[in-house]
């Protein structure tokens, strides 16, 4: 598996982010074109197809958002346990979820100091990731 670092840690799934998104977008555009060209007798069917396309768009977005939210909660719990095992204390309450997610890439050697610095200086996720010297890969997040 390719070594993960700041420049390549984002993951896009071609079937989901590419093909499915483009298919739903094409359905949405096509359904509204169909609606605009439909005669009065086909108006009901054309509007139902538009509604189905809109519902699929919402399903596409929320399926991804719900999965990410669940992963965020798991990461917060894992990193809190990791910090507790190293320090005997919970993560600083000042840390936002985005900061905690960024900290998961820090090696054990720099994790505690970087977490404290992130809390004290309110570092952005990008600043935390660029400050990491020894990257700890996360190949499980989708």
Order of alpha helices (4+ residues) and beta strands (2+ residues): alpha-alpha-alpha-alpha-alpha
